Amino acid sequence: MRYLIYTALLFSALLLLFCSRELPKASEGEYLNLADEVKYVGMNTCKACHANIHATFIHTGMGRSFDRATPEKTDATYGAHALVYDTASNLYYKPFFRDSAMYVLEFRLEGGDTVHRRLERIDYIVGSGQHTNSHIVDFNGYIYQAPVTFYTQEGRWDMAPGFRGDNIRFGRFLTPECITCHNHFPDFVEGSLNKYRNMPTGIECERCHGPGEIHVREKMAGHIVDTSRYIDYSIVNPRNLPRDLQMDLCQRCHLQGIAVLNEGKGFFDFKPGMRLQEVFNVFLPRYTNSHERFIMASQADRLRLSPCYLNSEMTCITCHNPHLSVEATGKEHYNNACLSCHAGPREEVCAAPTAERMAEGDDCSGCHMPRSGSVDIPHVNITDHCISRSNIKGKEHVDGPAEAPGFLGLQILTRKEATPLEMAKAYIAMYDKYVQSDVMLDSAGYYLGRSTLPPVQQRATRLHYYFAREDYKAIVELATGFQPGGLEDGWAAYHCGEAYYKTGGFERALAFYQRATQLMPYNLDFREKLGAAYIRMQQIPQAVETLEWVLRENPKRPVALSNLGYAYVLQGQAGKAESFYDQAIALDPDYEQALLNKAAVRLLQKDREGARKLVERVLKINPQNRQALAIIGQI
């Protein structure tokens, strides 16, 4: 009886909620939930009618993709073996649970003594556990990846992907591009890079079906469609989409590469039933060995290369039931999909000897979709979705010559051809995110030279290109013709500010930094640059106000702490300045400028020995630091 009462109350509330807004009625031939004004209703609302589907979906990789860091969520093991040492940074990491909360301890040892210790609480775990658990910290809504990951297939802890050899510690910010493939839509703070007001806990139904407001309203009003005979256009059923739109839906997240957003679009804008190219395009780097080595989330790309895909109408859901975990799906399900096309006696369909085939379990997909490593995620094996006679289990890949593979270029995968400006953006993004090679920038410059768009439409990309080239004079020449207030792109304003700052035009730099922070007020990097420009202009109260604002937003910012310390030095408050330097060094023990600034304060306090130890510490980190060499000579 209690259940019936609660259900009645729930449906009454839903009826009031979904009948309170005027929305278009469902009609045949178009999906009404693609309209901008249609709202998402949340998975619990879907569960009210689709409890059986919800019960299995929450156990899938998507349903388990993201959650709070709890003992129930983690797939990792803990204890003495849960210790990671990064040789490049000389830092240890110890993950552990205490009172049901997860932490990662970062520390450094010298001669048996702990000389650095930083403890951070882990707020979220990302990953279903089929391959990994990675870990996320939340600093007042600003989301960053922690530097260690648990690799479930090998049962081992190691540095997070991309951190080994390039340990940015707790500083890898997670943008909507990343979050929206690993989670449902969070409440993103516009004007930031990685701040969120609310964070969901896993991919939900509406990521694949689109916003459900109209659908719920229609059902609550009694408008039921016999979906065995007709399409219900109040919500997207991916199985009813044309093949290309089905693939676009899946490759929204299963086609990892260089994503280039269209002008005015964001990663929240894609909805099921849309063409991916309406929001962004995806580019993949091709190498001479790309047929053998590929990235983890490349399922859509690999499938499109398959003869099975090219010679049939198959899509991802030909083999996959998105509501059922792959771990709970028997191999016969996948093999039946193969046999639906490859019918006939097995001896005629399969060239492998019967005894050999039976010894392997008569497993089509297991043989022709072998497990493989990935080039971007260590310690994992993934299913290669390039289904081919030549791609079979046990076949030795030919590695080719020992030298590094040759780079062939970027290929657009979301449509046949990209514009020159899109190609330029893709090569710049490739340079920024993955490969800092002149080849990428040379290619970007080539395509910029081919673009015939008006200069104003190329401006932001050209500024970005010159910034990547560190050609600050070119930026200044380009920026001479316009005022900061005329820019509507925060990054363009920032690039101009940096160019003027690097070339000594501090007043002009200040104006561009101010414009950048107006356009992206929660980009804390921009705010820190603005604070530095205020200091250069001797506007110390404004610098203090700016940097203190940054630290109220996120107190774990070493640059803001160090620059604030310097501002207080200029105000004659050496003791207060030193406390900020200490906070910065506690967060980053290798922060050379903070160590040098503190050494300068020690010299002001006539503590030459303390200053000498700090400068020697800098020289141990970086023997070529000119400022440290100059100071040690004076001491």
Rosetta blueprint (number, residue, H / E / L):
1 M L
2 R H
3 Y H
4 L H
5 I H
6 Y H
7 T H
8 A H
9 L H
10 L H
11 F H
12 S H
13 A H
14 L H
15 L H
16 L H
17 L H
18 F H
19 C L
20 S L
21 R L
22 E L
23 L L
24 P L
25 K L
26 A L
27 S L
28 E L
29 G L
30 E L
31 Y L
32 L H
33 N H
34 L H
35 A L
36 D L
37 E L
38 V L
39 K L
40 Y L
41 V L
42 G L
43 M H
44 N H
45 T H
46 C H
47 K H
48 A H
49 C H
50 H L
51 A H
52 N H
53 I H
54 H H
55 A H
56 T H
57 F H
58 I L
59 H L
60 T L
61 G L
62 M L
63 G L
64 R L
65 S L
66 F E
67 D E
68 R E
69 A L
70 T L
71 P L
72 E L
73 K L
74 T L
75 D L
76 A L
77 T L
78 Y L
79 G L
80 A L
81 H L
82 A L
83 L L
84 V E
85 Y E
86 D E
87 T L
88 A L
89 S L
90 N L
91 L E
92 Y E
93 Y E
94 K E
95 P E
96 F E
97 F E
98 R E
99 D L
100 S L
101 A E
102 M E
103 Y E
104 V E
105 L E
106 E E
107 F E
108 R E
109 L E
110 E E
111 G L
112 G L
113 D E
114 T E
115 V E
116 H E
117 R E
118 R E
119 L E
120 E E
121 R E
122 I E
123 D L
124 Y E
125 I E
126 V E
127 G L
128 S L
129 G L
130 Q L
131 H L
132 T E
133 N E
134 S E
135 H E
136 I E
137 V E
138 D E
139 F E
140 N L
141 G L
142 Y E
143 I E
144 Y E
145 Q E
146 A E
147 P E
148 V E
149 T E
150 F E
151 Y E
152 T L
153 Q L
154 E L
155 G L
156 R E
157 W E
158 D E
159 M E
160 A L
161 P L
162 G L
163 F L
164 R L
165 G L
166 D L
167 N L
168 I L
169 R L
170 F L
171 G L
172 R E
173 F E
174 L L
175 T L
176 P H
177 E H
178 C H
179 I H
180 T H
181 C H
182 H H
183 N L
184 H L
185 F L
186 P L
187 D E
188 F E
189 V L
190 E L
191 G L
192 S E
193 L L
194 N L
195 K E
196 Y E
197 R E
198 N E
199 M L
200 P L
201 T L
202 G L
203 I L
204 E L
205 C L
206 E H
207 R H
208 C H
209 H H
210 G L
211 P L
212 G L
213 E H
214 I H
215 H H
216 V H
217 R H
218 E H
219 K H
220 M H
221 A L
222 G L
223 H L
224 I L
225 V L
226 D L
227 T L
228 S L
229 R L
230 Y L
231 I L
232 D L
233 Y L
234 S L
235 I L
236 V L
237 N L
238 P H
239 R H
240 N H
241 L L
242 P L
243 R H
244 D H
245 L H
246 Q H
247 M H
248 D H
249 L H
250 C H
251 Q H
252 R L
253 C L
254 H L
255 L L
256 Q L
257 G L
258 I E
259 A E
260 V E
261 L E
262 N L
263 E L
264 G L
265 K L
266 G L
267 F L
268 F L
269 D L
270 F L
271 K L
272 P L
273 G L
274 M L
275 R L
276 L H
277 Q H
278 E H
279 V L
280 F E
281 N E
282 V E
283 F E
284 L E
285 P E
286 R E
287 Y E
288 T L
289 N L
290 S L
291 H L
292 E L
293 R L
294 F L
295 I L
296 M L
297 A L
298 S L
299 Q H
300 A H
301 D H
302 R H
303 L H
304 R H
305 L L
306 S L
307 P H
308 C H
309 Y H
310 L H
311 N L
312 S L
313 E L
314 M L
315 T L
316 C H
317 I H
318 T H
319 C H
320 H L
321 N L
322 P L
323 H L
324 L L
325 S L
326 V H
327 E H
328 A H
329 T L
330 G L
331 K H
332 E H
333 H H
334 Y H
335 N H
336 N H
337 A H
338 C H
339 L H
340 S L
341 C L
342 H L
343 A L
344 G L
345 P L
346 R H
347 E H
348 E H
349 V H
350 C L
351 A L
352 A L
353 P L
354 T H
355 A H
356 E H
357 R H
358 M H
359 A H
360 E L
361 G L
362 D L
363 D L
364 C H
365 S H
366 G H
367 C H
368 H H
369 M L
370 P L
371 R E
372 S E
373 G L
374 S L
375 V L
376 D L
377 I L
378 P L
379 H L
380 V L
381 N L
382 I E
383 T E
384 D L
385 H L
386 C L
387 I L
388 S L
389 R L
390 S L
391 N L
392 I L
393 K L
394 G L
395 K L
396 E L
397 H L
398 V L
399 D L
400 G L
401 P L
402 A L
403 E L
404 A L
405 P L
406 G L
407 F E
408 L E
409 G E
410 L E
411 Q E
412 I E
413 L L
414 T L
415 R L
416 K L
417 E L
418 A L
419 T L
420 P H
421 L H
422 E H
423 M H
424 A H
425 K H
426 A H
427 Y H
428 I H
429 A H
430 M H
431 Y H
432 D H
433 K H
434 Y L
435 V L
436 Q L
437 S L
438 D H
439 V H
440 M H
441 L H
442 D H
443 S H
444 A H
445 G H
446 Y H
447 Y H
448 L H
449 G H
450 R H
451 S L
452 T L
453 L L
454 P L
455 P H
456 V H
457 Q H
458 Q H
459 R H
460 A H
461 T H
462 R H
463 L H
464 H H
465 Y H
466 Y H
467 F H
468 A H
469 R H
470 E L
471 D L
472 Y H
473 K H
474 A H
475 I H
476 V H
477 E H
478 L H
479 A H
480 T L
481 G L
482 F L
483 Q L
484 P H
485 G H
486 G H
487 L L
488 E L
489 D L
490 G H
491 W H
492 A H
493 A H
494 Y H
495 H H
496 C H
497 G H
498 E H
499 A H
500 Y H
501 Y H
502 K H
503 T L
504 G L
505 G L
506 F H
507 E H
508 R H
509 A H
510 L H
511 A H
512 F H
513 Y H
514 Q H
515 R H
516 A H
517 T H
518 Q H
519 L H
520 M L
521 P L
522 Y E
523 N L
524 L H
525 D H
526 F H
527 R H
528 E H
529 K H
530 L H
531 G H
532 A H
533 A H
534 Y H
535 I H
536 R H
537 M L
538 Q L
539 Q L
540 I H
541 P H
542 Q H
543 A H
544 V H
545 E H
546 T H
547 L H
548 E H
549 W H
550 V H
551 L H
552 R H
553 E H
554 N L
555 P L
556 K L
557 R L
558 P H
559 V H
560 A H
561 L H
562 S H
563 N H
564 L H
565 G H
566 Y H
567 A H
568 Y H
569 V H
570 L H
571 Q L
572 G L
573 Q L
574 A H
575 G H
576 K H
577 A H
578 E H
579 S H
580 F H
581 Y H
582 D H
583 Q H
584 A H
585 I H
586 A H
587 L H
588 D L
589 P L
590 D L
591 Y L
592 E H
593 Q H
594 A H
595 L H
596 L H
597 N H
598 K H
599 A H
600 A H
601 V H
602 R H
603 L H
604 L H
605 Q L
606 K L
607 D L
608 R H
609 E H
610 G H
611 A H
612 R H
613 K H
614 L H
615 V H
616 E H
617 R H
618 V H
619 L H
620 K H
621 I H
622 N L
623 P L
624 Q L
625 N L
626 R H
627 Q H
628 A H
629 L H
630 A H
631 I H
632 I H
633 G H
634 Q H
635 I L
